[in-house]
Amino acid sequence: MGMAIWRCEMKKALMTQKGLLILVICIFLRLLTAAAMPELKDDRIKMSQKQYDRYLAVLHGANTPEKSEFIISERDRCESVKAAQTSMEMRHMEGALSEEEWGEWQDELERAYLHENSAKLWAEKAEQFAGQDAALPPAHYFYEYGWQTIFFLLSIPDALTALAFVFLAAQSIGAERSSGMLSILLTAKEGRGRLYAAKLMAILVICLAAGLTGTALETAVFAIRGFLREGSIPIYSATFFATNCPLRLSLWQGYLVIEAMRVFGEICLAAFTFGLSAWIKKASNLMAVCVAIVGIPFLIPVPALFLFTFGGILSGSRMLLSLGQIGIPILLPVLAAFLYGVVSCIVGYVKYVKPA
């Protein structure tokens, strides 16, 4: 009997309420964004790609004092040569330089202009690494812009998927209430609790399956685009996490943690919405409330409070960065989201099983 109710609720959510179509569209748009998002490459590379690649060949791998000193000295040399341009031109005009010396100077000036952008870019990385905790394993020099693009994308809440989950959860009870079917279903007193549990389980299973499917396909897109290379190096090697964020995670581990937090947060939001649906009669009003609950925390100027909201946990990369900077354990915000969902479902159960 229980499995029959659950299958019926799954069918209603996916077919009758168009849940499957909505989720397929959301996943498609998510993949389209991952595929179409241009690589977030520093503009300075575009002007000196060859020089950037040459420096990368020298610096690639774990940072060492020698590597940092080398690239900082390269930047300083370029800046000093450019700064001396006016005085050297005056000396040439005054005849203080021979033609050979002037030719050598012009070659050096040309090299300085050619290497300046890439040298500055790598020197900035060296200075970021110098400010990191010496107790951590050394950060790595690597081509980071694929990972930078990923972390940027995952710092933006997946609004479409979250909204789809909220819609499915809001409709689970709301659709039956608006059609008048709920009053008939609730006449079977012994079946109210079982029906509530079946609806909740159907929503959670659908959301979990959709979340994992979207994440797996998105990961495949990132892999095809070549964004997931060198995933074993420390996460603080990437500029996004390089400043005051001593997380002992690799790039791959950080990526998986971010994706897991986002999926878990979306499922907890669906459970939270489902619990409220027993109290708020109109599905449209309920969705507006949930959107506000997710959106308003972005206006909170206190990072520590923001982390313990649905908006925080759905902000993936931004969430992980803030946790590392503040020093809050990753599991605490996750536990908070779980409790929000559990408490809401319990309160909704009381209302659903014992309606006024």
C-alpha positions as CSV (number, residue, x, y, z in Angstrom):
1,M,0.0,0.0,0.0
2,G,2.8,2.4,1.0
3,M,4.8,1.8,-2.3
4,A,1.6,2.3,-4.3
5,I,0.9,5.7,-2.7
6,W,4.5,6.7,-3.2
7,R,4.5,5.7,-6.9
8,C,1.2,7.6,-7.4
9,E,2.8,10.7,-5.8
10,M,5.9,10.3,-8.0
11,K,3.7,10.1,-11.1
12,K,1.6,13.2,-10.1
13,A,4.7,15.3,-9.4
14,L,6.5,14.3,-12.6
15,M,3.7,13.9,-15.1
16,T,0.5,15.6,-13.9
17,Q,2.3,18.6,-12.5
18,K,4.8,18.7,-15.4
19,G,7.7,18.3,-13.0
20,L,9.7,16.2,-15.4
21,L,9.4,18.7,-18.2
22,I,10.4,21.6,-15.9
23,L,13.4,19.8,-14.5
24,V,14.6,18.7,-18.0
25,I,14.4,22.4,-19.1
26,C,16.3,23.6,-16.0
27,I,19.0,21.0,-16.4
28,F,19.4,21.9,-20.1
29,L,19.7,25.6,-19.4
30,R,22.2,24.8,-16.7
31,L,24.3,22.8,-19.1
32,L,24.0,25.5,-21.8
33,T,25.3,28.1,-19.3
34,A,28.3,25.8,-18.4
35,A,29.0,25.2,-22.1
36,A,28.6,28.8,-23.3
37,M,30.2,30.7,-20.4
38,P,33.5,32.2,-21.8
39,E,36.6,31.4,-19.9
40,L,37.3,34.2,-17.4
41,K,40.8,34.9,-18.5
42,D,42.7,38.0,-17.3
43,D,42.8,40.6,-20.1
44,R,46.5,41.0,-19.7
45,I,47.0,37.5,-21.1
46,K,45.3,38.4,-24.3
47,M,48.0,41.0,-25.0
48,S,51.0,38.7,-24.1
49,Q,49.9,35.1,-24.4
50,K,53.3,33.8,-25.6
51,Q,55.1,35.5,-22.7
52,Y,52.5,34.2,-20.2
53,D,53.1,30.7,-21.5
54,R,56.9,31.0,-21.2
55,Y,56.7,32.2,-17.6
56,L,54.3,29.4,-16.8
57,A,56.8,26.9,-18.2
58,V,59.4,28.2,-15.8
59,L,57.1,28.6,-12.8
60,H,54.8,25.6,-13.1
61,G,54.4,23.5,-10.0
62,A,54.8,24.1,-6.3
63,N,55.9,27.6,-5.3
64,T,59.4,28.1,-4.0
65,P,61.2,31.2,-2.7
66,E,63.4,31.1,-5.8
67,K,60.4,31.1,-8.2
68,S,58.7,34.0,-6.4
69,E,62.0,36.0,-6.3
70,F,62.5,35.4,-10.0
71,I,59.1,36.5,-11.2
72,I,59.0,39.6,-8.9
73,S,62.4,40.6,-10.1
74,E,61.1,40.2,-13.7
75,R,58.3,42.5,-13.0
76,D,60.5,45.1,-11.2
77,R,63.0,45.0,-14.1
78,C,60.2,45.8,-16.6
79,E,58.9,48.6,-14.5
80,S,62.4,50.1,-14.0
81,V,63.2,50.0,-17.7
82,K,59.9,51.7,-18.6
83,A,60.5,54.3,-15.8
84,A,63.9,55.2,-17.3
85,Q,62.6,55.7,-20.8
86,T,62.4,59.5,-20.7
87,S,65.9,59.9,-19.2
88,M,67.4,57.5,-21.7
89,E,65.8,59.3,-24.6
90,M,67.2,62.6,-23.3
91,R,70.7,61.1,-23.0
92,H,70.5,59.8,-26.6
93,M,69.4,63.2,-27.8
94,E,72.4,64.8,-25.9
95,G,74.8,62.3,-27.5
96,A,75.6,60.6,-24.3
97,L,74.8,57.2,-25.7
98,S,76.5,55.5,-28.7
99,E,74.3,54.0,-31.4
100,E,75.2,50.5,-30.2
101,E,74.1,51.4,-26.6
102,W,71.0,53.1,-27.9
103,G,70.1,50.0,-30.0
104,E,70.7,47.7,-27.0
105,W,68.5,50.0,-24.8
106,Q,65.7,50.0,-27.4
107,D,65.7,46.2,-27.5
108,E,65.5,46.1,-23.7
109,L,62.6,48.6,-23.7
110,E,60.8,46.5,-26.3
111,R,61.3,43.4,-24.1
112,A,60.0,45.3,-21.1
113,Y,56.8,46.3,-22.9
114,L,56.4,42.8,-24.2
115,H,56.8,41.0,-20.9
116,E,55.3,43.6,-18.6
117,N,51.7,42.3,-18.5
118,S,52.5,38.7,-18.0
119,A,55.3,39.4,-15.5
120,K,52.9,41.6,-13.4
121,L,50.2,38.9,-13.5
122,W,52.5,36.2,-12.2
123,A,54.1,38.5,-9.7
124,E,50.7,39.2,-8.2
125,K,50.3,35.4,-7.7
126,A,53.7,35.3,-6.0
127,E,52.6,38.1,-3.6
128,Q,49.4,36.3,-2.9
129,F,51.2,33.1,-2.1
130,A,53.6,35.0,0.2
131,G,50.7,36.1,2.3
132,Q,49.5,32.5,2.9
133,D,50.0,30.5,6.1
134,A,53.5,29.0,6.0
135,A,52.2,25.9,7.7
136,L,50.2,25.0,4.6
137,P,51.6,22.9,1.7
138,P,52.9,25.3,-0.9
139,A,50.5,26.7,-3.4
140,H,51.1,25.9,-7.1
141,Y,51.6,28.0,-10.2
142,F,49.3,26.6,-12.9
143,Y,46.9,27.7,-15.7
144,E,44.0,28.5,-13.5
145,Y,41.4,30.2,-15.7
146,G,39.3,27.1,-16.2
147,W,38.9,26.6,-12.5
148,Q,38.3,30.4,-12.0
149,T,35.4,30.1,-14.4
150,I,34.0,27.1,-12.5
151,F,34.2,28.8,-9.2
152,F,32.6,32.0,-10.5
153,L,29.7,30.0,-12.0
154,L,29.3,28.0,-8.8
155,S,29.2,31.2,-6.6
156,I,25.9,32.2,-8.3
157,P,22.9,30.2,-6.9
158,D,21.3,27.9,-9.5
159,A,18.1,29.9,-9.3
160,L,16.2,27.9,-12.0
161,T,16.8,24.5,-10.3
162,A,16.0,25.9,-6.9
163,L,12.8,27.5,-8.2
164,A,11.8,24.3,-9.9
165,F,12.2,22.4,-6.6
166,V,10.2,25.0,-4.8
167,F,7.5,24.8,-7.4
168,L,7.3,21.0,-7.1
169,A,7.1,21.1,-3.3
170,A,4.6,23.9,-3.3
171,Q,2.3,22.1,-5.8
172,S,2.4,18.7,-3.9
173,I,-0.3,19.7,-1.5
174,G,-1.4,23.0,-3.0
175,A,-2.7,21.4,-6.3
176,E,-4.9,19.0,-4.4
177,R,-6.2,21.8,-2.1
178,S,-7.1,24.0,-5.1
179,S,-8.9,21.1,-6.9
180,G,-10.8,20.1,-3.8
181,M,-9.2,16.7,-3.7
182,L,-7.3,17.3,-0.5
183,S,-10.5,17.4,1.6
184,I,-11.5,13.9,0.2
185,L,-8.0,12.5,0.8
186,L,-8.0,13.7,4.4
187,T,-11.2,11.9,5.3
188,A,-9.1,8.7,5.7
189,K,-7.8,9.6,9.1
190,E,-5.4,6.6,9.3
191,G,-3.9,7.5,5.9
192,R,-3.1,11.1,6.5
193,G,0.4,10.5,7.9
194,R,1.2,7.9,5.3
195,L,0.1,10.2,2.5
196,Y,2.1,13.1,3.9
197,A,5.2,10.9,4.1
198,A,4.7,9.6,0.6
199,K,4.4,13.1,-0.8
200,L,7.5,14.2,1.0
201,M,9.6,11.2,0.0
202,A,8.5,11.7,-3.7
203,I,9.6,15.3,-3.6
204,L,13.0,14.4,-2.0
205,V,13.7,11.6,-4.3
206,I,12.9,13.6,-7.4
207,C,15.0,16.6,-6.2
208,L,17.9,14.3,-5.3
209,A,17.8,12.6,-8.7
210,A,17.6,15.9,-10.6
211,G,20.3,17.5,-8.5
212,L,22.8,14.6,-9.0
213,T,21.9,14.3,-12.7
214,G,22.5,18.1,-13.3
215,T,25.8,18.0,-11.3
216,A,27.1,14.9,-13.2
217,L,26.2,16.4,-16.6
218,E,27.7,19.8,-15.6
219,T,30.9,18.1,-14.5
220,A,31.1,16.3,-17.8
221,V,30.7,19.7,-19.7
222,F,33.5,21.2,-17.5
223,A,35.7,18.2,-18.2
224,I,35.1,18.3,-22.0
225,R,36.1,22.0,-22.0
226,G,39.3,21.1,-20.2
227,F,38.5,23.1,-17.0
228,L,39.2,20.3,-14.5
229,R,42.9,19.8,-15.1
230,E,45.4,19.6,-12.3
231,G,42.6,19.0,-9.7
232,S,45.0,17.5,-7.1
233,I,46.8,20.8,-6.3
234,P,45.7,22.9,-3.2
235,I,42.6,24.9,-3.7
236,Y,44.3,28.1,-2.5
237,S,46.5,28.0,-5.6
238,A,43.5,29.5,-7.5
239,T,43.1,33.2,-7.2
240,F,39.4,32.8,-6.1
241,F,40.7,31.2,-2.9
242,A,44.2,32.5,-2.6
243,T,43.6,35.3,-0.1
244,N,43.3,34.4,3.5
245,C,41.5,31.1,2.9
246,P,43.5,28.3,4.5
247,L,41.3,25.4,3.4
248,R,43.2,22.1,3.3
249,L,41.4,20.9,0.2
250,S,42.5,20.1,-3.4
251,L,40.7,21.8,-6.3
252,W,38.8,18.6,-7.0
253,Q,37.8,18.2,-3.3
254,G,36.7,21.8,-3.1
255,Y,34.7,21.4,-6.3
256,L,32.9,18.3,-5.0
257,V,32.2,20.0,-1.6
258,I,30.7,23.0,-3.4
259,E,28.5,20.9,-5.7
260,A,27.3,18.7,-2.8
261,M,26.4,21.8,-0.7
262,R,24.4,23.3,-3.5
263,V,22.5,20.1,-4.2
264,F,21.9,19.4,-0.4
265,G,20.8,23.1,0.1
266,E,18.3,22.8,-2.8
267,I,16.9,19.5,-1.3
268,C,16.5,21.1,2.1
269,L,14.8,24.1,0.5
270,A,12.3,21.8,-1.1
271,A,11.7,20.1,2.2
272,F,11.3,23.5,3.9
273,T,8.8,24.5,1.2
274,F,6.9,21.3,1.5
275,G,6.4,21.8,5.2
276,L,5.1,25.3,4.7
277,S,2.7,24.1,2.0
278,A,0.5,22.6,4.7
279,W,0.0,26.0,6.2
280,I,0.1,28.4,3.2
281,K,-2.9,27.6,1.0
282,K,-1.9,29.3,-2.3
283,A,1.1,27.8,-4.0
284,S,1.9,31.2,-5.6
285,N,2.0,32.9,-2.2
286,L,4.2,30.1,-0.8
287,M,6.7,30.4,-3.7
288,A,6.9,34.1,-3.2
289,V,7.7,33.5,0.5
290,C,10.4,31.0,-0.3
291,V,12.0,33.2,-2.9
292,A,12.1,36.0,-0.4
293,I,13.6,33.7,2.2
294,V,16.4,32.8,-0.2
295,G,16.9,36.3,-1.6
296,I,16.7,38.6,1.4
297,P,19.8,37.1,3.1
298,F,21.9,38.4,0.2
299,L,21.3,41.9,1.7
300,I,22.6,40.9,5.1
301,P,25.9,42.7,5.7
302,V,27.1,40.1,8.3
303,P,28.9,37.2,6.5
304,A,28.7,34.9,9.5
305,L,24.9,35.1,9.5
306,F,24.6,34.9,5.7
307,L,26.3,31.5,5.8
308,F,23.4,30.0,7.9
309,T,20.7,30.8,5.3
310,F,19.5,29.0,2.2
311,G,20.9,31.9,0.2
312,G,24.3,31.2,1.7
313,I,24.5,27.5,1.2
314,L,23.2,27.9,-2.4
315,S,26.1,30.3,-3.1
316,G,28.5,27.4,-3.4
317,S,32.0,28.9,-4.0
318,R,31.2,32.1,-2.1
319,M,30.0,30.0,0.8
320,L,33.2,27.9,0.9
321,L,35.4,31.0,0.6
322,S,33.7,32.7,3.5
323,L,33.8,29.5,5.6
324,G,37.6,29.3,5.0
325,Q,38.2,33.0,5.8
326,I,36.0,33.1,9.0
327,G,37.1,29.6,10.2
328,I,33.6,28.1,10.6
329,P,33.4,24.3,10.0
330,I,31.7,23.4,6.8
331,L,29.2,21.0,8.5
332,L,27.6,23.8,10.6
333,P,25.8,25.6,7.8
334,V,24.9,22.3,6.3
335,L,23.4,21.2,9.6
336,A,21.5,24.4,9.8
337,A,19.9,23.9,6.4
338,F,19.0,20.3,7.4
339,L,17.3,21.5,10.6
340,Y,15.3,24.2,8.7
341,G,13.9,21.5,6.5
342,V,13.2,19.0,9.3
343,V,11.5,21.5,11.5
344,S,9.3,22.8,8.6
345,C,8.3,19.2,7.7
346,I,7.4,18.4,11.3
347,V,5.3,21.5,11.7
348,G,3.7,20.8,8.3
349,Y,3.0,17.2,9.4
350,V,1.1,18.5,12.5
351,K,-1.1,20.7,10.4
352,Y,-1.7,18.1,7.7
353,V,-2.5,15.2,9.9
354,K,-4.6,17.2,12.4
355,P,-6.2,20.0,10.3
356,A,-8.3,22.6,12.1
